[in-house]
Amino acid sequence: MSVPVTGFEDLIAWQKARAMVKEINTLADSPSMERRRAFRDQLQRAAVSVMSNIAEGYERGSRAEFHHMLLIAKGSCAEVRSLLYVALDAGYIPEALFKRLHEQAAEVGRIVGGLRVSVGRQRAADKMAR
């Protein structure tokens, strides 16, 4: 039995994105990122963008806008993954941390993508019902 969604906080995609932001913030507060302010800020902005776009899209009240905002959120997941490669290649983070965070960002991207497909199907069904 599925739990009814009454707000964006109930969405698994948003919950997973929130957990990712927490992990990225922990990384950003680490000594290895202390002198890399611009990079750290970009990584944090990209992660926050994921959860923010999920929330904003949900609250806009139309499936079309939600669908669009989920596309943006998925793109921000890709940005997080790309920035993690930069962090790894520059020696800011060890490979084990990279792998864990990269997989977390990839999982969020898959979940957001699945939600986007579901919302797209709902949009199509709405159009057929008209």
C-alpha positions as CSV (number, residue, x, y, z in Angstrom):
1,M,0.0,0.0,0.0
2,S,1.4,3.4,-1.0
3,V,1.4,6.4,1.3
4,P,-0.6,9.4,-0.1
5,V,1.5,12.4,-1.1
6,T,0.2,15.5,0.6
7,G,3.2,17.7,0.1
8,F,6.6,17.7,-1.6
9,E,8.2,16.4,1.6
10,D,6.4,13.1,1.1
11,L,8.1,12.5,-2.3
12,I,10.9,9.9,-2.1
13,A,12.8,11.9,-4.7
14,W,12.8,15.0,-2.4
15,Q,13.7,13.0,0.7
16,K,16.7,11.4,-1.1
17,A,17.8,14.8,-2.5
18,R,17.6,16.2,1.0
19,A,19.9,13.4,2.3
20,M,22.3,14.1,-0.6
21,V,22.4,17.8,0.4
22,K,23.2,16.8,3.9
23,E,26.2,14.7,2.7
24,I,27.4,17.4,0.3
25,N,27.2,19.9,3.2
26,T,29.3,17.6,5.4
27,L,31.9,17.4,2.6
28,A,31.8,21.2,2.1
29,D,32.5,21.7,5.8
30,S,35.5,19.4,5.7
31,P,39.1,20.7,5.9
32,S,39.9,19.5,2.3
33,M,37.3,22.0,1.0
34,E,38.3,24.9,3.3
35,R,40.3,26.9,0.7
36,R,38.2,25.9,-2.3
37,R,35.3,28.3,-1.6
38,A,34.0,28.8,-5.2
39,F,34.1,25.1,-6.0
40,R,32.5,24.2,-2.7
41,D,29.7,26.7,-3.2
42,Q,29.0,25.5,-6.7
43,L,28.8,21.9,-5.5
44,Q,26.4,22.9,-2.7
45,R,24.3,25.1,-5.1
46,A,23.9,22.2,-7.5
47,A,22.8,19.8,-4.7
48,V,20.4,22.2,-3.2
49,S,19.0,22.9,-6.7
50,V,17.9,19.3,-7.0
51,M,15.7,19.3,-3.9
52,S,14.5,22.9,-4.5
53,N,13.4,22.2,-8.1
54,I,11.5,19.1,-6.9
55,A,9.7,21.2,-4.3
56,E,9.0,24.1,-6.5
57,G,7.7,22.0,-9.4
58,Y,5.4,20.1,-7.1
59,E,4.0,23.3,-5.5
60,R,3.4,25.0,-8.9
61,G,0.2,22.9,-9.2
62,S,0.4,21.8,-12.8
63,R,1.8,18.5,-14.1
64,A,3.4,20.2,-17.0
65,E,5.4,22.6,-14.8
66,F,6.3,19.7,-12.3
67,H,7.5,17.7,-15.3
68,H,9.7,20.5,-16.4
69,M,11.1,21.2,-13.0
70,L,12.0,17.5,-12.6
71,L,14.0,17.8,-15.8
72,I,15.9,20.7,-14.2
73,A,16.4,18.7,-11.0
74,K,17.8,15.7,-13.0
75,G,20.2,18.0,-14.7
76,S,21.4,19.3,-11.4
77,C,22.0,15.7,-10.3
78,A,24.3,15.4,-13.3
79,E,26.0,18.6,-12.3
80,V,26.7,17.2,-8.8
81,R,28.1,14.0,-10.3
82,S,30.3,16.0,-12.7
83,L,31.6,18.2,-9.9
84,L,32.4,15.2,-7.8
85,Y,34.7,14.0,-10.7
86,V,36.4,17.4,-10.5
87,A,36.9,17.0,-6.7
88,L,38.3,13.5,-7.2
89,D,40.7,14.5,-10.0
90,A,41.9,17.6,-8.1
91,G,42.5,15.5,-5.0
92,Y,39.9,17.2,-2.9
93,I,38.3,14.0,-1.9
94,P,39.4,10.4,-1.7
95,E,38.1,7.8,-4.1
96,A,36.0,6.0,-1.5
97,L,34.1,9.2,-0.7
98,F,33.8,10.0,-4.4
99,K,32.2,6.5,-5.1
100,R,29.7,6.9,-2.2
101,L,28.6,10.4,-3.1
102,H,28.6,9.7,-6.8
103,E,26.3,6.6,-6.3
104,Q,24.1,8.7,-4.1
105,A,23.7,11.4,-6.7
106,A,23.2,8.8,-9.4
107,E,20.4,7.2,-7.3
108,V,18.7,10.5,-6.8
109,G,18.9,11.1,-10.6
110,R,17.3,7.7,-11.3
111,I,14.5,8.4,-8.8
112,V,13.9,11.9,-10.2
113,G,13.9,10.4,-13.7
114,G,11.4,7.8,-12.7
115,L,9.1,10.4,-11.1
116,R,9.4,12.5,-14.2
117,V,8.3,9.5,-16.3
118,S,5.3,8.9,-14.0
119,V,4.3,12.6,-14.1
120,G,4.6,12.5,-17.9
121,R,2.3,9.5,-18.0
122,Q,-0.2,11.3,-15.8
123,R,0.0,14.4,-18.2
124,A,-0.7,12.1,-21.1
125,A,-3.7,10.5,-19.4
126,D,-5.1,13.9,-18.5
127,K,-4.9,14.9,-22.2
128,M,-6.6,11.7,-23.3
129,A,-9.4,12.3,-20.7
130,R,-10.2,15.7,-22.2
